Amino acid sequence: MALLVIASCQLMVVLDITVVNIALPHIQRDLGFSTTGLSWVVSAYTLAFGGLLLLGGRAGDILGRRRVFVLGVLVFVLASLLGGLAQSPGQLLAARALQGAGGAIASPTALALISTTFREGPERNRAFGVFAAVSAGGGAIGLLAGGMLVEWLNWRWVLFVNVPIGLLIVLATPRWIRESERHPGHFDLAGATTSTTGMVLLVYGFIRAAQDGWSDALTLASFAAAVVLLTLFLLVERGSRQPITPLRMFADRNRAGTYGIMLCLAAAMLGMFFFLTLFVQNVLDFSPLQAGLAFLPVSALIATGAGVASRLLPTYGPKPFMVAGAVLAAAGLAWLTQTDVHSTYAGSILGPMLVFSVGMGMEFVSLTLMALSGVPARESGAASGLLNATQQVGGSLGLSILVTVFGTASAQEAERQVPDFLARATPAERLRFRRTGELPAPWSDEVLSAGVSAAFVTAAVFALLAAVVAVLVIRVRPADLERLRGGAGPGGGG
């Protein structure tokens, strides 16, 4: 029951990253968003979530993880209610940012609660396997849930649905989860401020670059400010007696390598969901519900990959699954580069999506275990917060890079399609093109397909880079295997 409560919270938080994607056209029509402004419905959540994760993890260590967990869920529930009731773009964006803050408080605390609730060894391995499957599969479930809610009710229910779920989690938590030991200390406010602001500016810089180009003055200013603040953050942490992120965690090559792998794979995964959602709805003409159903096999195969890895980890260690998972993810993405206007779901999308999903399931459980292996209990909140932050920031930064690649390839394809369009178009179509600058179908399908294919090439490179890091950096020691089998191992007992 404790695992059900924790996993339900993580599913709710992760699901909310993608559940609104399918609802975006309806939100735009209802609240009057511009096309550019609409992207901030997703970005406001991502920025707050990625920027505040480290602070959320540290808060659980100091104040008690169950207490902070409940607080995070309550903030998330309140923000979801306000977002569903929003009557203007500004109200919705403020609610989405508050949702991200609630998720940043609850999510790292949920992962840390697994470390304190389940004994190290097979029991904790299984718990981490469930948590990893939920974390990785939540995106696909969000797309399905979003399609159902939008098609059967309206877009506001993609936010309202969190209210009863969150309240049930709050009511169940005191009964099934015991409070963790509180570790006296102070909040590293200087570290929290510099890290949060620096990460927000870094994510914002990449999102801005995707929309306005890499030479945009505000883009460059955001990157410059992010570099200054994150450098200052490192200096602050080096001199702090109780840092929000103990830098010694990066001294362990396995943990540092794990964060690097997560950064690359999160970029590849969020890109896959984003571009396949565009492709199946715009090129294959799927309805919102059909698009959601199309991603359902992803969740099943991620859960399968995570289950296989969690059972075999004590025997073989995490490195083989890290390498194999990244290679499978890269293979699936490379296969997806072949998509074009003649592709079909069964013939061109399903196969590579399943290959990718098995690999990601193996990856997430291996990375989660390696990131927290041997971490003292008093620092498990900070360690889990850093892993979550790496996943979130990696997804945001990677997606913005993929969107830039997509935009460049789409623009080049549009230039090739315009002469054919002008030769075949009716006078009314030519007039509309001069007014909007947008090609109609079937020319627009060619443009979108070219951009999606190019984006998948870059996503495959991200996954291959993760495989290289796993091969060259990760080293599994006998003590690591001993901990996975249930022994303490030297310096264990995390």
C-alpha positions, -999 to 999 in steps of 0.1 A, spaced: 0 0 0 29 24 7 43 17 -27 8 23 -43 5 57 -26 40 67 -36 37 55 -72 3 71 -76 18 105 -67 46 100 -91 22 90 -119 1 121 -113 31 144 -114 48 128 -144 15 123 -163 8 160 -161 39 168 -183 21 152 -213 -16 151 -204 -21 186 -217 -4 181 -250 -34 167 -268 -56 194 -252 -35 223 -265 -56 231 -296 -88 232 -275 -70 254 -249 -59 278 -276 -94 282 -290 -111 286 -256 -87 310 -239 -73 329 -270 -37 319 -268 -14 329 -297 5 300 -313 38 311 -297 22 317 -263 6 283 -263 40 266 -259 42 281 -224 13 260 -212 38 231 -213 69 252 -205 55 269 -174 51 235 -157 85 223 -169 104 254 -159 90 254 -123 93 216 -120 129 214 -132 140 245 -113 127 236 -79 134 199 -77 167 203 -57 150 225 -31 121 200 -28 145 171 -22 164 191 5 132 202 22 122 165 27 156 157 44 152 186 69 115 188 76 105 152 73 97 135 40 61 125 47 52 160 58 68 176 27 53 149 5 18 158 16 25 195 13 37 190 -23 6 170 -32 -17 196 -17 0 224 -37 -4 203 -68 -41 197 -61 -48 234 -55 -29 244 -87 -48 218 -107 -82 232 -95 -71 268 -103 -59 258 -137 -92 241 -146 -111 272 -136 -88 296 -155 -105 322 -177 -75 338 -192 -40 328 -205 -23 345 -176 -44 326 -150 -37 292 -167 1 299 -169 3 309 -133 -16 277 -123 7 256 -144 38 271 -128 23 264 -93 16 228 -104 52 225 -113 63 238 -79 40 212 -62 54 184 -83 89 195 -75 82 193 -38 64 159 -40 84 140 -67 119 138 -51 104 132 -17 84 103 -31 116 87 -45 134 92 -12 105 76 7 111 44 -11 147 44 2 134 48 38 103 25 35 118 -5 18 149 -25 29 179 -25 6 181 -56 -16 154 -74 -36 125 -56 -18 138 -22 -27 148 -34 -62 112 -43 -69 99 -10 -55 123 9 -76 112 -12 -106 76 -1 -101 86 35 -95 108 36 -126 80 20 -148 56 46 -136 81 75 -142 89 63 -177 54 52 -187 36 82 -173 41 102 -204 23 76 -226 -5 72 -201 -8 110 -200 -14 111 -238 -41 84 -235 -58 101 -205 -56 135 -223 -72 120 -254 -101 104 -234 -108 135 -213 -107 160 -242 -129 138 -265 -154 128 -239 -155 159 -216 -134 190 -223 -99 203 -218 -104 215 -183 -107 179 -171 -71 172 -178 -65 195 -148 -96 187 -127 -89 150 -127 -58 156 -104 -80 169 -76 -97 137 -64 -66 116 -71 -44 140 -51 -69 142 -22 -70 104 -20 -32 103 -18 -32 129 10 -57 109 30 -39 76 25 -4 88 32 -6 91 71 -20 56 73 5 37 51 37 57 51 57 64 83 75 97 88 112 96 80 138 107 105 144 145 104 179 156 100 185 189 117 200 216 94 193 248 76 181 256 41 209 265 18 190 295 5 219 309 -15 224 275 -32 187 271 -37 183 305 -52 213 303 -76 205 267 -87 168 273 -92 172 306 -111 201 293 -131 183 261 -142 151 281 -150 172 305 -172 190 277 -189 157 259 -198 142 292 -208 172 300 -230 168 268 -250 130 272 -253 135 308 -264 161 296 -290 136 271 -304 111 299 -309 132 330 -318 166 316 -329 200 312 -314 211 347 -322 182 363 -304 194 389 -278 172 375 -250 183 340 -257 219 349 -254 213 369 -223 195 340 -207 224 316 -215 249 341 -201 230 347 -169 225 309 -165 262 303 -168 270 330 -142 244 317 -118 252 280 -121 289 288 -117 281 309 -86 260 279 -74 290 256 -76 311 281 -56 284 285 -30 281 247 -26 318 242 -22 318 266 7 286 255 24 286 232 54 251 219 46 248 223 8 215 217 -10 235 194 -34 265 177 -18 291 180 -46 308 149 -33 280 128 -49 296 137 -83 330 124 -71 315 89 -76 320 81 -113 290 58 -114 267 84 -100 281 112 -123 278 88 -153 242 80 -143 233 117 -143 249 121 -178 230 91 -192 197 104 -177 203 138 -193 207 122 -228 178 97 -225 153 122 -211 159 144 -241 154 115 -265 122 103 -248 104 136 -245 113 142 -282 98 109 -292 65 117 -275 63 152 -288 70 145 -324 50 113 -327 20 131 -312 23 157 -339 28 131 -366 -1 108 -358 -26 137 -354 -15 159 -383 -2 133 -409 -21 102 -400 -53 122 -390 -58 104 -357 -84 118 -333 -72 128 -298 -84 95 -284 -69 75 -312 -36 93 -306 -37 84 -270 -45 47 -277 -16 46 -302 8 52 -273 -7 27 -249 18 -1 -259 46 22 -248 35 19 -211 32 -19 -213 67 -24 -229 84 1 -205 69 -18 -176 81 -51 -191 116 -38 -196 117 -24 -160 104 -57 -146 130 -78 -164 158 -55 -153 147 -54 -117 147 -92 -115 181 -97 -132 200 -67 -117 212 -87 -86 228 -113 -109 243 -91 -137 245 -57 -122 231 -25 -138 257 -18 -165 246 -44 -191 210 -30 -188 223 6 -191 242 -2 -223 216 -25 -238 187 -1 -230 205 29 -246 213 8 -277 177 -3 -280 164 33 -276 188 45 -303 178 17 -326 141 25 -322 147 62 -329 169 55 -359 141 33 -372 117 62 -368 138 84 -390 123 65 -419 88 80 -413 73 99 -442 38 108 -456 33 72 -468 40 57 -434 13 39 -414 10 33 -377 12 -5 -378 39 -6 -405 62 23 -395 54 36 -360 45 7 -337 76 -15 -342 103 12 -335 82 25 -306 81 -9 -289 119 -13 -293 125 21 -278 101 14 -249 118 -19 -239 151 -1 -238 138 28 -217 122 4 -192 156 -13 -187 173 21 -184 151 38 -158 152 11 -132 190 7 -136 196 44 -135 174 49 -104 192 22 -85 227 33 -94 219 70 -86 209 61 -50 232 32 -44 252 37 -12 239 72 -6 234 79 32 198 81 43 202 118 53 211 127 17 188 104 -3 164 134 -8 191 155 -23 203 126 -45 168 117 -58 161 154 -63 192 157 -85 182 126 -105 148 140 -111 162 175 -120 185 159 -145 156 140 -161 134 171 -162 161 196 -174 175 170 -199 140 166 -214 134 204 -216 168 212 -231 168 183 -254 133 190 -267 143 226 -275 173 214 -295 151 189 -313 125 215 -321 153 237 -335 164 209 -358 128 202 -367 123 239 -376 154 241 -398 145 209 -417 109 219 -421 119 253 -435 142 237 -460 114 213 -471 89 241 -473 111 259 -498 111 228 -520 74 224 -517 63 260 -525 69 259 -563 48 227 -566 21 242 -545 19 274 -565 17 254 -597 -12 233 -585 -31 257 -561 -64 274 -567 -65 313 -566 -81 310 -531 -54 287 -518 -27 311 -531 -43 340 -514 -45 322 -481 -9 311 -484 2 348 -490 -18 358 -459 -7 330 -435 26 317 -450 14 282 -442 11 254 -468 -21 233 -468 -22 195 -470 -8 175 -486 22 198 -489 22 206 -452 24 168 -445 56 166 -465 70 195 -445 61 181 -411 74 146 -421 108 160 -431 111 179 -399 101 150 -377 125 126 -395 154 151 -389 145 155 -352 146 117 -348 181 116 -362 192 140 -334 173 120 -308 190 88 -319 224 106 -314 214 115 -278 206 78 -271 239 67 -286 258 92 -265 241 77 -234 253 42 -245 289 55 -249 288 70 -214 275 37 -200 303 18 -216 331 41 -207 321 55 -173 300 30 -154 319 4 -133 300 -20 -112 319 -30 -80 314 -61 -59 300 -39 -32 273 -27 -56 262 -62 -64 262 -71 -27 238 -43 -20 215 -53 -48 214 -88 -34 203 -75 0 237 -72 18 249 -39 32 282 -38 13 311 -16 25 298 18 34 262 7 25 230 8 45 216 38 25 
